[in-house]
Amino acid sequence: MTQTDTAPVGDRDQLTRFLIETAGVRGVRVHLADTWTQIRERAEYPQAAAELLGESLAAAAAFTGHAKVDGRLSVQLRGHGALRTLFAECTAAGTLRGIAQIDEDAGTVSRDLRELGEGALLAITIENPSLDGREPMRYQGLVGLESDSLAGAFEDYFRQSEQLPTRLLLAADERQAAALLLQKLPGDHGDDDGWSRVGALFDTLTTRELLEWSAEDLLTRLFHEDGVQVLGRKPLAFACSCSRERVESMLVSLGQAEAEAAVEAAGGAALIRCEFCGQSYRFDGEEIASLFAVATTEMAAPDRVQ
């Protein structure tokens, strides 16, 4: 295949779900453009870290295409080398946010996940609203890091944890991030060699083509002989779920003494900045005192600004 097209404006920042019925395969294609630009411009990252963050965002969005997500799905990577933390989140509404934390004294960031150090962890977490409106229902799956790439690690996860044959291609550059996810339908759907046939076609796709081709071109060029059908599309966009209320809950979780100490250390008014969007929230001594005067056990108390 050769690179001949670029994704049209109408195809940008979109999730496309599709079905290859003859082969018994379902899939998701994700493309991020403006969304990725808005997230990336909030911090300066080494190239390898930026590419991994872009791939993580595209993967998180792709996973919401099949998983039951009424709240949010996140991908988190923790290591002990130059790349300390990678976090990407996609909500049921199609909003994304993400961040990477780098230890500049620990050397160069590598794209090889096996260089993250002993005990490195990759997790997929789904948080859905509970029926009683209190604590969200939370499911977390841990991903082994035997593969050198994010795509390979996620394929291992789906094969081992969900026992679903899965293929995943991820790509990111300075302007775009994208994902293509294929999964074999449970049961005996499709003909005998459908999964192998689709996999062989999948292997012909390059990361550049994944970034530049529209969803229509990609699906038609790869899978038209098997009668690929688009099941639905969803727009994707950058948005942060931080709020003053969430910051107040975080302060309550710290305790009054620590919150008051932070205000005093800041000269009478503490500024708490969200890592994801840069929004700052100001609290002075009177506001802290009022906050704890009305705090109740029913207030949510996350352990960080969200």
DRENDO-1510 file (C-alpha; in Angstrom, 1 decimal, always signed):
<recs>
REC; n; res; u; v; w
REC; 1; MET; +0.0; +0.0; +0.0 .
REC; 2; THR; +1.1; +3.5; -0.6 .
REC; 3; GLN; +0.3; +6.8; +1.2 .
REC; 4; THR; -1.9; +8.8; -1.1 .
REC; 5; ASP; -4.5; +10.4; +1.1 .
REC; 6; THR; -4.9; +12.4; +4.3 .
REC; 7; ALA; -7.8; +12.1; +6.7 .
REC; 8; PRO; -10.5; +14.6; +5.7 .
REC; 9; VAL; -11.6; +17.3; +8.2 .
REC; 10; GLY; -15.0; +15.5; +8.7 .
REC; 11; ASP; -13.2; +12.3; +9.7 .
REC; 12; ARG; -11.0; +13.9; +12.4 .
REC; 13; ASP; -11.5; +13.3; +16.1 .
REC; 14; GLN; -13.9; +10.4; +15.6 .
REC; 15; LEU; -14.5; +6.8; +16.8 .
REC; 16; THR; -15.9; +4.5; +14.2 .
REC; 17; ARG; -17.3; +1.0; +15.1 .
REC; 18; PHE; -17.6; -1.6; +12.4 .
REC; 19; LEU; -18.4; -5.2; +11.7 .
REC; 20; ILE; -16.9; -7.7; +9.3 .
REC; 21; GLU; -19.7; -10.1; +9.4 .
REC; 22; THR; -18.4; -12.8; +6.9 .
REC; 23; ALA; -15.2; -13.1; +9.0 .
REC; 24; GLY; -16.9; -12.9; +12.4 .
REC; 25; VAL; -14.9; -9.9; +13.4 .
REC; 26; ARG; -15.8; -6.6; +15.0 .
REC; 27; GLY; -13.6; -3.5; +15.1 .
REC; 28; VAL; -13.0; +0.1; +16.2 .
REC; 29; ARG; -11.0; +2.8; +14.4 .
REC; 30; VAL; -10.0; +6.0; +16.3 .
REC; 31; HIS; -8.6; +9.2; +14.9 .
REC; 32; LEU; -7.4; +12.1; +17.0 .
REC; 33; ALA; -6.3; +15.4; +15.5 .
REC; 34; ASP; -7.4; +18.6; +17.4 .
REC; 35; THR; -8.0; +16.5; +20.5 .
REC; 36; TRP; -4.4; +15.3; +20.4 .
REC; 37; THR; -3.0; +18.8; +19.7 .
REC; 38; GLN; -4.8; +20.3; +22.7 .
REC; 39; ILE; -3.5; +17.7; +25.0 .
REC; 40; ARG; +0.0; +17.7; +23.8 .
REC; 41; GLU; +0.4; +21.5; +23.8 .
REC; 42; ARG; -0.1; +21.6; +27.6 .
REC; 43; ALA; +3.4; +20.2; +28.3 .
REC; 44; GLU; +6.7; +19.6; +26.6 .
REC; 45; TYR; +7.5; +15.9; +26.3 .
REC; 46; PRO; +10.4; +14.0; +24.8 .
REC; 47; GLN; +9.3; +12.5; +21.5 .
REC; 48; ALA; +9.1; +8.9; +22.7 .
REC; 49; ALA; +6.9; +10.0; +25.7 .
REC; 50; ALA; +4.7; +12.1; +23.5 .
REC; 51; GLU; +4.2; +9.2; +21.0 .
REC; 52; LEU; +3.4; +6.8; +23.9 .
REC; 53; LEU; +0.9; +9.3; +25.3 .
REC; 54; GLY; -0.8; +9.7; +21.9 .
REC; 55; GLU; -1.0; +6.0; +21.5 .
REC; 56; SER; -2.5; +5.5; +25.0 .
REC; 57; LEU; -5.2; +8.1; +24.3 .
REC; 58; ALA; -6.1; +6.4; +21.0 .
REC; 59; ALA; -6.2; +3.0; +22.7 .
REC; 60; ALA; -8.3; +4.3; +25.6 .
REC; 61; ALA; -10.9; +5.7; +23.1 .
REC; 62; ALA; -10.8; +2.5; +21.1 .
REC; 63; PHE; -11.5; +0.3; +24.1 .
REC; 64; THR; -14.7; +2.3; +24.9 .
REC; 65; GLY; -16.0; +1.1; +21.5 .
REC; 66; HIS; -16.8; -2.4; +22.8 .
REC; 67; ALA; -16.5; -2.2; +26.6 .
REC; 68; LYS; -19.6; -1.2; +28.6 .
REC; 69; VAL; -18.5; +2.2; +29.7 .
REC; 70; ASP; -21.1; +4.5; +31.3 .
REC; 71; GLY; -18.5; +6.6; +33.1 .
REC; 72; ARG; -14.9; +6.5; +32.1 .
REC; 73; LEU; -12.1; +4.2; +31.0 .
REC; 74; SER; -8.5; +4.9; +31.7 .
REC; 75; VAL; -5.1; +3.5; +30.8 .
REC; 76; GLN; -2.3; +4.0; +33.2 .
REC; 77; LEU; +1.4; +3.1; +33.0 .
REC; 78; ARG; +3.7; +3.3; +35.9 .
REC; 79; GLY; +7.4; +2.8; +35.6 .
REC; 80; HIS; +10.7; +3.3; +37.4 .
REC; 81; GLY; +12.8; +4.8; +34.6 .
REC; 82; ALA; +12.7; +8.1; +32.8 .
REC; 83; LEU; +9.0; +7.6; +32.1 .
REC; 84; ARG; +7.3; +7.5; +35.5 .
REC; 85; THR; +3.6; +7.8; +34.7 .
REC; 86; LEU; +1.5; +7.8; +31.7 .
REC; 87; PHE; -2.3; +8.4; +32.1 .
REC; 88; ALA; -5.0; +8.5; +29.4 .
REC; 89; GLU; -8.7; +8.6; +29.9 .
REC; 90; CYS; -11.8; +8.5; +27.7 .
REC; 91; THR; -15.3; +9.1; +29.0 .
REC; 92; ALA; -18.6; +7.6; +27.7 .
REC; 93; ALA; -19.3; +11.0; +26.2 .
REC; 94; GLY; -16.2; +10.8; +24.1 .
REC; 95; THR; -14.0; +13.3; +26.0 .
REC; 96; LEU; -10.3; +12.6; +26.5 .
REC; 97; ARG; -7.5; +13.9; +28.7 .
REC; 98; GLY; -4.0; +12.6; +29.4 .
REC; 99; ILE; -0.7; +13.4; +31.0 .
REC; 100; ALA; +2.9; +12.0; +31.2 .
REC; 101; GLN; +5.3; +12.5; +34.0 .
REC; 102; ILE; +9.0; +12.4; +33.2 .
REC; 103; ASP; +12.1; +12.0; +35.5 .
REC; 104; GLU; +14.6; +14.0; +33.6 .
REC; 105; ASP; +17.4; +12.8; +35.8 .
REC; 106; ALA; +16.7; +9.1; +34.9 .
REC; 107; GLY; +18.0; +9.2; +31.3 .
REC; 108; THR; +16.2; +9.0; +28.0 .
REC; 109; VAL; +12.6; +7.9; +27.6 .
REC; 110; SER; +12.4; +4.7; +25.6 .
REC; 111; ARG; +9.5; +3.4; +23.6 .
REC; 112; ASP; +10.4; -0.1; +24.7 .
REC; 113; LEU; +8.1; -0.9; +27.6 .
REC; 114; ARG; +10.6; -3.6; +28.8 .
REC; 115; GLU; +13.0; -0.8; +29.9 .
REC; 116; LEU; +10.5; +0.7; +32.4 .
REC; 117; GLY; +12.1; -1.2; +35.2 .
REC; 118; GLU; +11.2; -4.0; +37.5 .
REC; 119; GLY; +7.7; -3.8; +38.8 .
REC; 120; ALA; +6.4; -1.6; +36.0 .
REC; 121; LEU; +2.6; -1.8; +35.6 .
REC; 122; LEU; +0.1; -1.1; +32.9 .
REC; 123; ALA; -3.6; -1.1; +34.0 .
REC; 124; ILE; -7.0; -0.6; +32.3 .
REC; 125; THR; -9.6; +0.8; +34.7 .
REC; 126; ILE; -13.3; +1.2; +34.1 .
REC; 127; GLU; -15.4; +3.4; +36.4 .
REC; 128; ASN; -19.2; +3.3; +36.0 .
REC; 129; PRO; -21.8; +5.1; +38.0 .
REC; 130; SER; -23.3; +3.0; +40.8 .
REC; 131; LEU; -27.0; +2.3; +40.9 .
REC; 132; ASP; -27.4; +4.1; +44.3 .
REC; 133; GLY; -25.5; +7.2; +43.1 .
REC; 134; ARG; -22.7; +6.8; +45.7 .
REC; 135; GLU; -19.2; +5.2; +45.0 .
REC; 136; PRO; -18.7; +4.3; +41.4 .
REC; 137; MET; -18.4; +0.6; +40.4 .
REC; 138; ARG; -14.8; +0.0; +39.5 .
REC; 139; TYR; -13.1; -2.7; +37.5 .
REC; 140; GLN; -9.4; -2.9; +36.9 .
REC; 141; GLY; -7.3; -5.2; +34.7 .
REC; 142; LEU; -3.6; -5.4; +34.9 .
REC; 143; VAL; -1.4; -5.8; +31.8 .
REC; 144; GLY; +1.8; -7.7; +31.8 .
REC; 145; LEU; +4.7; -6.0; +30.1 .
REC; 146; GLU; +6.3; -8.9; +28.2 .
REC; 147; SER; +5.9; -7.0; +24.9 .
REC; 148; ASP; +8.1; -4.1; +23.9 .
REC; 149; SER; +5.1; -2.0; +22.7 .
REC; 150; LEU; +1.8; -0.8; +24.0 .
REC; 151; ALA; -0.2; -2.5; +21.3 .
REC; 152; GLY; +1.5; -5.8; +22.0 .
REC; 153; ALA; +0.9; -5.5; +25.8 .
REC; 154; PHE; -2.8; -4.8; +25.2 .
REC; 155; GLU; -3.1; -7.7; +22.8 .
REC; 156; ASP; -1.6; -9.9; +25.5 .
REC; 157; TYR; -4.2; -8.6; +28.0 .
REC; 158; PHE; -7.2; -9.3; +25.8 .
REC; 159; ARG; -5.9; -12.8; +25.0 .
REC; 160; GLN; -5.2; -13.7; +28.6 .
REC; 161; SER; -7.9; -11.9; +30.5 .
REC; 162; GLU; -10.9; -11.9; +28.2 .
REC; 163; GLN; -9.8; -14.8; +26.0 .
REC; 164; LEU; -10.7; -12.8; +22.9 .
REC; 165; PRO; -8.2; -12.9; +19.9 .
REC; 166; THR; -7.4; -9.2; +19.4 .
REC; 167; ARG; -5.2; -7.2; +17.0 .
REC; 168; LEU; -4.3; -3.6; +17.8 .
REC; 169; LEU; -2.3; -1.1; +15.8 .
REC; 170; LEU; -1.4; +2.3; +17.4 .
REC; 171; ALA; +0.3; +5.3; +16.0 .
REC; 172; ALA; +1.0; +8.9; +16.9 .
REC; 173; ASP; +3.0; +11.8; +15.6 .
REC; 174; GLU; +3.1; +15.5; +16.2 .
REC; 175; ARG; -0.3; +16.1; +14.6 .
REC; 176; GLN; -2.4; +13.0; +14.9 .
REC; 177; ALA; -2.9; +9.8; +16.9 .
REC; 178; ALA; -4.9; +6.8; +15.8 .
REC; 179; ALA; -5.9; +3.2; +16.6 .
REC; 180; LEU; -7.3; +0.2; +14.8 .
REC; 181; LEU; -8.7; -2.5; +17.0 .
REC; 182; LEU; -10.0; -5.9; +15.7 .
REC; 183; GLN; -11.6; -8.6; +17.8 .
REC; 184; LYS; -13.0; -12.0; +17.0 .
REC; 185; LEU; -16.6; -12.2; +17.9 .
REC; 186; PRO; -17.4; -14.7; +20.7 .
REC; 187; GLY; -18.8; -18.1; +19.6 .
REC; 188; ASP; -18.7; -19.5; +16.1 .
REC; 189; HIS; -19.4; -16.3; +14.1 .
REC; 190; GLY; -17.8; -16.1; +10.7 .
REC; 191; ASP; -16.2; -18.7; +8.4 .
REC; 192; ASP; -13.4; -21.0; +9.4 .
REC; 193; ASP; -10.5; -18.9; +8.2 .
REC; 194; GLY; -12.1; -15.4; +8.7 .
REC; 195; TRP; -9.9; -14.4; +11.6 .
REC; 196; SER; -6.7; -15.5; +9.8 .
REC; 197; ARG; -7.8; -13.7; +6.6 .
REC; 198; VAL; -8.6; -10.4; +8.4 .
REC; 199; GLY; -5.4; -10.7; +10.4 .
REC; 200; ALA; -3.3; -11.0; +7.2 .
REC; 201; LEU; -5.0; -7.9; +5.8 .
REC; 202; PHE; -4.4; -6.1; +9.1 .
REC; 203; ASP; -0.7; -6.8; +8.8 .
REC; 204; THR; -0.4; -4.9; +5.5 .
REC; 205; LEU; -1.5; -1.7; +7.2 .
REC; 206; THR; +1.3; +0.7; +8.1 .
REC; 207; THR; +1.2; +3.3; +11.0 .
REC; 208; ARG; +1.5; +6.1; +8.4 .
REC; 209; GLU; -1.6; +4.8; +6.6 .
REC; 210; LEU; -3.4; +4.4; +9.9 .
REC; 211; LEU; -2.8; +8.1; +10.6 .
REC; 212; GLU; -3.5; +9.5; +7.2 .
REC; 213; TRP; -6.4; +7.4; +5.7 .
REC; 214; SER; -10.0; +8.2; +6.5 .
REC; 215; ALA; -12.1; +5.5; +8.1 .
REC; 216; GLU; -14.0; +5.0; +4.9 .
REC; 217; ASP; -10.8; +4.5; +2.9 .
REC; 218; LEU; -9.2; +2.3; +5.5 .
REC; 219; LEU; -12.2; -0.1; +5.8 .
REC; 220; THR; -12.9; -0.2; +2.1 .
REC; 221; ARG; -9.3; -0.9; +1.1 .
REC; 222; LEU; -8.7; -3.6; +3.7 .
REC; 223; PHE; -12.0; -5.4; +4.2 .
REC; 224; HIS; -14.4; -4.6; +1.3 .
REC; 225; GLU; -14.4; -8.2; +0.1 .
REC; 226; ASP; -15.8; -9.4; +3.4 .
REC; 227; GLY; -18.7; -6.9; +3.4 .
REC; 228; VAL; -17.5; -4.5; +6.2 .
REC; 229; GLN; -20.4; -2.5; +7.8 .
REC; 230; VAL; -20.1; +0.7; +9.8 .
REC; 231; LEU; -22.1; +0.3; +13.0 .
REC; 232; GLY; -21.8; +3.8; +14.4 .
REC; 233; ARG; -19.6; +6.9; +14.8 .
REC; 234; LYS; -18.9; +9.1; +17.8 .
REC; 235; PRO; -17.2; +12.5; +18.0 .
REC; 236; LEU; -14.1; +12.7; +20.3 .
REC; 237; ALA; -12.8; +15.9; +22.0 .
REC; 238; PHE; -10.5; +17.1; +24.7 .
REC; 239; ALA; -12.2; +18.0; +28.0 .
REC; 240; CYS; -11.2; +17.8; +31.7 .
REC; 241; SER; -13.4; +16.7; +34.5 .
REC; 242; CYS; -11.8; +18.8; +37.1 .
REC; 243; SER; -14.0; +21.2; +39.0 .
REC; 244; ARG; -13.9; +23.3; +42.2 .
REC; 245; GLU; -16.1; +20.7; +43.8 .
REC; 246; ARG; -13.7; +18.0; +43.1 .
REC; 247; VAL; -10.8; +20.0; +44.5 .
REC; 248; GLU; -12.8; +20.7; +47.6 .
REC; 249; SER; -13.4; +17.0; +48.0 .
REC; 250; MET; -9.6; +16.4; +47.7 .
REC; 251; LEU; -8.9; +19.1; +50.3 .
REC; 252; VAL; -11.4; +17.5; +52.7 .
REC; 253; SER; -9.6; +14.1; +52.2 .
REC; 254; LEU; -6.3; +15.7; +53.2 .
REC; 255; GLY; -7.7; +16.9; +56.5 .
REC; 256; GLN; -8.1; +20.4; +57.9 .
REC; 257; ALA; -4.7; +20.7; +59.5 .
REC; 258; GLU; -2.9; +19.9; +56.2 .
REC; 259; ALA; -5.2; +22.1; +54.1 .
REC; 260; GLU; -4.6; +25.1; +56.5 .
REC; 261; ALA; -0.9; +24.4; +56.5 .
REC; 262; ALA; -0.9; +24.6; +52.7 .
REC; 263; VAL; -2.7; +28.0; +52.8 .
REC; 264; GLU; -0.3; +29.3; +55.3 .
REC; 265; ALA; +2.8; +28.1; +53.4 .
REC; 266; ALA; +1.4; +29.9; +50.3 .
REC; 267; GLY; +1.1; +33.2; +52.1 .
REC; 268; GLY; -2.6; +33.2; +52.8 .
REC; 269; ALA; -4.0; +31.7; +49.6 .
REC; 270; ALA; -3.2; +28.4; +48.0 .
REC; 271; LEU; -3.5; +27.8; +44.3 .
REC; 272; ILE; -4.2; +24.2; +43.3 .
REC; 273; ARG; -3.5; +23.5; +39.6 .
REC; 274; CYS; -5.0; +20.7; +37.6 .
REC; 275; GLU; -2.3; +18.7; +35.9 .
REC; 276; PHE; -4.5; +17.9; +32.9 .
REC; 277; CYS; -5.9; +21.2; +31.8 .
REC; 278; GLY; -3.9; +23.8; +33.8 .
REC; 279; GLN; -7.0; +25.3; +35.5 .
REC; 280; SER; -6.1; +26.8; +38.9 .
REC; 281; TYR; -8.4; +26.9; +42.0 .
REC; 282; ARG; -7.7; +29.5; +44.7 .
REC; 283; PHE; -8.5; +28.9; +48.4 .
REC; 284; ASP; -7.8; +31.3; +51.2 .
REC; 285; GLY; -8.1; +30.7; +55.0 .
REC; 286; GLU; -11.7; +31.7; +55.3 .
REC; 287; GLU; -12.7; +29.4; +52.4 .
REC; 288; ILE; -10.8; +26.5; +54.0 .
REC; 289; ALA; -12.5; +27.1; +57.4 .
REC; 290; SER; -15.9; +27.3; +55.7 .
REC; 291; LEU; -15.3; +24.2; +53.7 .
REC; 292; PHE; -14.6; +22.1; +56.7 .
REC; 293; ALA; -17.5; +23.6; +58.6 .
REC; 294; VAL; -19.9; +22.2; +56.1 .
REC; 295; ALA; -18.1; +19.0; +55.1 .
REC; 296; THR; -20.0; +15.8; +55.6 .
REC; 297; THR; -19.2; +12.2; +55.2 .
REC; 298; GLU; -21.3; +12.1; +52.0 .
REC; 299; MET; -18.8; +14.2; +50.2 .
REC; 300; ALA; -16.7; +12.4; +47.6 .
REC; 301; ALA; -13.0; +12.4; +48.5 .
REC; 302; PRO; -10.7; +11.5; +45.6 .
REC; 303; ASP; -7.0; +11.4; +46.5 .
REC; 304; ARG; -5.9; +13.8; +43.8 .
REC; 305; VAL; -7.3; +16.6; +41.5 .
REC; 306; GLN; -9.3; +14.8; +38.8 .
</recs>
